[in-house]
Amino acid sequence: MDGDLGDFLRSRRARIRPEEVGLASHGRRRVPGLRREEVAQLAGVSVDYYIRLEQGRGPGGPSRTKSGGVSDAVLDAIARVLRLDEEEHAYLYAVARPQKKRDRRRAAPRVRPGIQVLLDGMAHNPAFVLGPAMDVLAWNALADALMGFSRMPPARRNVARHLFLDPDGRNVYPDWAAVAAQTVAHLRLNAGERPDDPGLRDLVGELSLKSEDFRRLWADHQVKACMYGVKHVRHPVAGLLTLPYESLSLPSEPDQTIVAYTPEPGSETAERLALLGSWTTTGA
């Protein structure tokens, strides 16, 4: 995922028109948005400094921190000029100051027994645990009835792979395009925070190679955490379901997130999920 900083900065300055930041626009431009020289001017840094930053060549000079990275003041100024939102601002910090590389061995992720008990106790809510690369690490019975996790090969038990590579992935979500964009934005945020994570690196490489849709969305450099919202899921037995969801970070397990679907009690979706759970139990 080398080059993320430069690609991100270029994508963000391309979306801003000069007149939006008080600059006169003289004739047609070869590329849309702000020029590098204009970003540097508005951020109060030298043109050479900003170009080196965008090219990933490691800026030097007084705007470095003691550890050699880019200073908070420079990053904040660039974020202001490029009108980054809170999550984009955090992503800029992450890719501008990648964590020191370290040997990360491929240990199999382990979900503590207490977390599985917690999932199983959510009898009316489909719930599962995701790793940073969106691997599904654990789930409860209702989540399995809804998404079929236990029927997936372990190597394919991944939300993003299912969405982009599984032929059935598009059928599950009526609003597939919105879900796909949201998934990629979340993956990019995770990748910025974990630049050396082998699972994330391999996933991005595989999806970039095999999915044109993923390549296009990844190149957009959108960053957004998927912590809550609503998804629409089409199930072959339960039909079309409207599923609000909440994502819960685990302080003791920073690489694991519980995702729980939370339909309103008494709603049509809640009733259909109850029938699905009952049908699954009876079938078993």
Residue pairs with C-beta under 8 A, 6 or more apart in sequence:
1 191
1 195
1 200
1 201
1 204
2 56
3 56
4 95
4 191
4 192
4 195
5 53
5 54
5 56
5 92
5 95
5 96
6 54
6 55
6 56
7 219
7 221
8 91
8 92
8 95
8 221
9 39
9 53
9 54
9 78
9 82
10 54
11 219
11 220
11 221
12 82
12 83
12 84
12 88
12 221
13 33
13 34
13 35
13 36
13 39
13 82
14 31
14 32
14 33
14 34
15 32
15 33
16 33
16 34
16 82
16 83
17 25
17 32
17 33
18 24
18 25
18 34
18 38
19 25
21 34
21 38
21 42
21 81
23 34
23 38
23 42
29 35
34 42
34 81
36 47
36 50
36 51
36 54
37 47
39 50
39 78
39 81
39 82
40 46
40 47
40 49
40 50
40 51
41 47
42 81
43 50
43 74
43 77
43 78
43 80
43 81
44 77
45 63
45 74
45 77
45 78
46 61
49 59
49 61
49 63
49 74
50 78
52 58
52 59
52 60
53 59
53 70
53 74
53 96
58 68
59 70
63 70
63 71
63 73
63 74
64 70
64 71
65 71
65 72
69 96
69 97
70 96
70 97
75 92
75 93
75 96
76 89
78 92
79 88
79 89
79 92
84 92
87 189
87 223
87 224
87 225
88 223
90 189
91 188
91 189
91 192
91 223
94 192
94 193
94 195
95 192
95 195
98 195
98 196
99 194
99 195
99 196
101 196
102 196
104 196
104 197
104 198
106 198
106 199
109 131
109 135
109 137
109 255
109 256
111 129
111 137
111 138
111 253
111 256
112 252
112 253
115 129
115 138
115 250
115 253
115 256
115 258
116 138
118 258
119 127
119 128
119 129
119 138
119 139
119 140
119 143
119 258
120 140
120 141
122 140
122 142
122 260
123 140
123 141
123 142
123 277
124 142
124 265
124 270
124 273
124 274
124 277
125 140
125 142
125 260
125 261
125 262
125 263
126 139
126 140
126 142
126 143
126 145
126 146
126 147
126 243
126 260
126 261
126 273
127 139
127 140
127 142
127 143
127 258
127 259
127 260
127 261
128 136
128 137
128 138
128 139
128 140
128 143
128 147
128 149
128 258
128 259
129 136
129 137
129 138
129 139
129 256
129 257
129 258
129 259
130 136
130 137
130 159
130 256
130 257
130 259
131 137
131 199
131 255
131 256
132 190
132 193
132 194
132 197
132 199
132 200
132 255
133 158
133 160
133 187
133 190
133 197
133 199
133 200
133 202
133 203
134 158
134 159
134 160
134 183
134 186
134 187
134 203
135 157
135 158
135 199
136 149
136 152
136 157
136 158
136 159
137 256
139 147
139 149
139 150
141 277
141 280
141 281
142 273
142 276
142 277
142 280
143 149
143 261
144 150
144 280
145 276
145 277
145 279
145 280
146 233
146 235
146 238
146 241
146 261
146 273
146 276
147 172
149 157
152 162
156 162
156 165
156 166
158 203
159 183
160 183
160 184
160 187
160 203
160 207
160 214
161 203
161 206
161 207
162 168
162 169
162 172
163 169
163 173
163 176
163 179
163 180
163 183
164 180
164 207
164 210
164 211
164 213
164 214
165 207
165 210
165 211
169 176
170 176
171 234
172 233
172 234
173 179
173 231
173 232
173 233
173 234
174 232
174 234
174 240
175 232
179 231
180 213
180 214
180 217
181 217
181 220
181 222
182 224
182 226
182 229
183 226
184 214
184 217
184 218
184 220
184 222
185 217
185 222
185 223
185 224
185 226
186 224
186 225
186 226
187 200
187 203
187 204
188 218
188 221
188 222
188 223
189 223
189 224
189 225
190 197
190 200
191 197
191 200
191 201
191 204
192 223
194 200
204 218
207 214
207 215
207 218
208 214
208 215
208 218
226 247
227 246
227 247
228 244
228 245
228 246
228 247
229 244
229 245
230 242
230 243
230 244
230 245
231 243
231 245
231 261
232 240
232 241
232 242
232 243
233 240
233 241
233 243
234 240
234 241
235 241
235 276
237 276
237 279
238 272
238 273
238 275
238 276
239 272
241 263
241 269
241 272
241 273
242 263
242 267
242 268
242 269
243 261
243 262
243 263
243 269
244 261
244 262
244 263
244 264
245 259
245 260
245 261
245 262
246 259
246 260
246 262
247 257
247 258
247 259
248 257
248 258
248 259
248 260
249 257
250 256
250 257
250 258
263 269
263 270
263 273
264 270
